[in-house]
Structure formats: C-alpha cells, structure tokens
Amino acid sequence: MNFRRLTAAVLLSLLTAALADDSPAADTAECWRVDFRDDFDSFEPDNWQDQLLWVNDEKHCYVPDGLHGTREVSEGTLKLRVVNVGQELPCDTLDKEGNRHPETRYVSGRIVTKNRHELVKGRWTARLRVPNAGQDGMFPAWWLLGARNNEPPVQEADEDVCWPMTGSGEIDIFEHYGPKGPEHYVSRMILNLGHCGGGDWESLMLDLHADLGQFHEYSVEWQGDDLTFRRDGVETYRIPDRGADFPEPLFAILNFAKINDAPMEGDWVMEVDWVQHEFCE
C-alpha cells in the first residue's frame, strides 16, 4: 500500500469537505472586513444619537446627553445606566402615538446608530457586560431595527414603515430580563405577523445562559439564508431560512430599561467595550 498516496488523498478529501462546508468552521478570517467600529474612546455623535422614546410601558424616562449619569464614556468603555434620581420629575419622552411619559424618579439612556450607520446583513457584534444582573425590573438590550422604522426621531422621508413590517424588522442579539436570574439572556428575531404592531416575540427566541458580569462578545450573522447568533465566536442559536426577512439596512441600539416598580439595589449599568459591523467579501 502506498501510504504517501493515501495520506495525500485523505488530506485532499478533508480540504474539499472544508471548502464545501457552510458551517462557521468553514469561514475564513480573510473574508471579513470591518465597515463600522466604535471602541468608545469618546462619545462620537457621528456614530450615535440619543433616542428618546417611550415603549413597552417602561418605568423610566430616557434623557439626552447623559443627564444624571445615564450615559458615560470613560476608560475606553460606554456605560448606560438606570438612575434613581430620588424624586418624581417631569419627562419629555413620548410614545409613538405622541403620549407623554408620566413623571418618574427613574432615568436611563438609549443610543442608536440611526441615520449614522445603517447596514445590510453581514455581522453585528458588541462586547459588553452587565454587573449586578438579575435584579427585578432590569431590561438591558443590544439589538437591531430596520432603518425605515417610523418611530421618533423621524429624520428622513422614507422613515414610514411601522414595526415589525419589512423595512422595520427587529433582531434582539442580547436581552437580559432580570427576574429570570443573573445568568439569563435571550436572542431572538421578532416574527412579522403581517400588520402594524403584529410581532411574535416567543416563536423564534432562545433562552441562553452566561456569566453576564463578565465581558462577552454577542453577535448575529447572516449565513446564507440563516441567522446565526454567537457568544465569544461560538454558535449559540441558529434560525434557519429567516435571513431574507431582513433585506433592509438595520441600525444598532443599546439601551437599559426598567420595566416595573421594583426597588433598585446598587448600580444598574450595561458596560460596552466596543461595537462593530463586518461584511464578507
């Protein structure tokens, strides 16, 4: 038996299989090119803007410009905080119907790349952590929304599509619901039910676990027609045949919400090391 020829044949077979493989292991680092990245050495208005919007019966008021310490960039990271200001204050935040948020003692930050960086498919990643995770009422999130979404601020003529219709679709890469425990988060896409406000939150969602107090890289990637979610580069969840549901450019959102009146303990902060988008040539 010619062992040299056999070895060569085996190597050729393995190489052919790897080239034909659609799995993450078949991807090469040379394929990916970064077209947006923020390392949060400072807050860059060319990358982000505040989004002051009242949704989901949130108990806090989103405030601009990091008021009350709700948004801070220091030592190379972004900190988004929920803060108890100690007294009921007026809130200028409106919902999508124009109703004003009631007075509240809680304020927070929400920033978006809307009309700054709106990108099609590829791979979105953020490296972040949530110390003190697991408290009742916590709801920090890293997610994407279609660029034609018609919720404030409306700044372009084509921002005329209601959630979650095509053009205004939603992907949640990382969402921590505090009452479910300190090591819990979900990844999902919102299933479009075909009418304004018609979004199914549960059908395409996976409950995942990690040490949220430590930094991890949370990402979503379009792989052909699949949506693939990863933590630290390892696939955690795949939604087959749904990538084409999002043909539109998407903008990124980072926010920390408070969803009930439970008391706060300690500092509520989501700390973000960096955010980036890549495309595969």
N, C-alpha and C positions, 0 to 999 in steps of 0.2 A: 504494500500500500504506500502511495506517495503522500507522506504526511505534510510536506510543504504545500502540495497542491490542495490537500484537504483543508489546511489552515487558511489558505488564500480564499477558498470557496466559502468557508464559514464567515470570514471577515466581509467578503463581498455580499453575502446574504444579509448579515447584520446591518451593513451600510445601506443596502437597498430598502430594508424594512424601516430603518430610521428615517430615510428620506420620504418614505410614503406615509409615515405616521403623522396623524393630525393632533396628537397629544401634546401637552405642554413641553414634554421632554424633547420633542422634535423641533421646537422653536430654537432659533439661534439668536444670541445676543446681538449679532451684527444686523439683524433685521430691524431692530427698534431704533427710532430716532425721537428724541425729546423735542416737542414743539412748544411746550409751556412748562415752566417750573418756577416755583416760588419757595425759597429757602427761609423766608421770614427774617431776613437780616434787618428789615424795616417793614412798615406797612406801606404797600405800593398801591395808590389809587388807580394806577394804570392796570392793575390786576384784579382789584376787588372794589366793591362798593357795599355799603350797608343796605340791607333790605328790611324795611320796616313794614311788617305785615302781620296781621292777627289771624291765625288759623288754629284749627283743632281745639278750640276753647282753651288755649294756653293761658296760664295764670299770670304770666309776666308781661312786661312791656318791652319790646325791642327799642333800644335807644341808639342814636347815632354817635359816631366819633369816639366810641369807648367811654362814654359818660359813666360815672360811678365805678370805673374799673372793669367794665363789662368786656372790653377788648383791649388787649395789651400785646405789643411785640417787644420782647426783651430776651437777651441772651440766646438769640437765634431761634426762638420759638414764638408762635402765636398762642395766646391764652384767650379763650372765650369763656366768660363766667356768667353764672346766675348770681345776682347780688340781692340780698335783703337790705333795703335802704332804711328800714326801721319805721316808716310811716307811709300812709296811703298818699300817693302822688298822682296827679293827672297824667294821662297817657295819650300821646298824639297818634298812636298806631291805629290804623283802620283795617277792617277785614275787606274781602274782595267786593262786598256789597256796599262798602263805604261806612259801615257802622264803627263807631269809636270804641276802643277797649275801655272798660271801666277803670276807675282808679285802682292802683295796686301798689304794694310795697316791694314787689319783685321786678327787677330789670335784668335784661340779658342782651347778648349780641348775636347777630346773624349777618354773615357776609356772603357775597355771591360774585362769581366771575361774569355775571350777566352783562352783555354788551361790552365786555372786555376780552374774554376768551371763551368762545363758543365753538366746540369742536365735534367732529363727526367720528363716532366709533373709536377704534384704537384701544388704548388702555389708560384708565384713570387710576391714580394711586395717591394715598395720603398716609404719612407716618404719624401716628397720634397715640395718645393715651388719655385715660380718664381716671385720675386718682379719686379715692373715696367713692368709687362706683357702687351701685346697689341701693342707694337711698330712695325711698318712696318719693315719686314725683320727678325723678331725673329722666331726661329725654334728649341726650346729645346725639347728633347725627352728622354723617358725611354722605352726601347724596348728589344726584344729578336731576336736572329738569330741562325739558325741551325749550329751545330758545324762542319759540313763538308763544310761550305762555302769556296769558293776558292778565296776570295779577300784577299789582304795583311793585316796583315802578314801571309803568309803560312808557318806553322811551323811543320806540321805533314803530313805524306804521304797520309792520307785519306782526306785531305782538297782539294777535287777535284770536288765539286758539285757547279754548277752555281746557282745564285739566280733566282727565288724563288723555285727551284725544291725541292722535298722531300730530306731532309738532309741539306737544305739551306733555310728553310722556315722562314717567318718573322711574328712576332706579335708585334704590337705597343700598349703598355699599356697606355702611356700618350704622346701626341704630341701636342704642342701648336703652332698654326700658327698665329703669331702676327697680321696680317692685319684683321683678323676676330674679333678682340676685346680682351679686357683684361681678360675676364672670359670664354674664349673658349678653349676647347681642344678636341681631338678625341681619341677614342680607336678603334682598327681595327685588323683584320688579312688580310694579303695580299693573295688574291686568286691566286693560281698557275694555269696559263693558259696552262701549258704543254710544255713550251720551255724556254730556257735561256733568261732572261730579260723579260719574259712574266708574269707580275704581275698586277692584277687588284686591284687598291688602293681604289676604291669607293664602290664596291658592299657590302662589309662586314665591313663598317665603320659607327660609330655613333658619331654625334656631341654632345658634352656634355658641361655643364657649371658649374663652381665653382669659388670661390674666390681664384685665383691662388697665390695671395700674402700671403696666409696663408698655413701652413703645412697641407697636406692631405696624406693619405695612398692610393696609387694607385696599384691595383693588378690584376692579371689574374690567374684563377684557372681552372684546368681540373676537371669537374664533370661528370664522365662517359664519354659520347661522346660529351659533350657540353664544350665550352669555356665560362667562366663566368668572367666578369670584375666587379670590385668593387671599390668604393671610400669610405674610412673610414669604411670598412666592409659591406657597403650596396651595393647590386647589382645594377649596372647601365646599363649593357648591357649583353646579352647572345647570343652567336652564336651556334645554335643547330647543333649537328651531325658533327662538324668540328674538334673536339679534336684529332681524329685519323689522321688528316692531318699532325700532328707533332709527329711522333713516335721517332724522333731523339733527342739526347741531345741538349739543347739550351744554349747559353751563353748570358749574360746580357750586355747591352750597355747603357751608359749615355753620352749624348753629347749635345752641344749647337751650333747650326748652324746659319749662317747669309746667307739668300737666295736671297738678292738683294742689290742694291747700295744705298738704302735709308739711310739718316744720322742717327747716333746713338745719343740718349739722355740718359744721366745718365749711371748707372752701369747695364750691362746686365749680370745677374748671375742666374744660377739654383743652389739652395742650397739643399743638400741631407742630411737628418739626418741619415738614415740607409737604407740598402738593405738586404733582406733575401729571402731564398728559403726554403719551407717546403714540406714534403711529408706526406701522410696519411697512417698510418699503417693498 
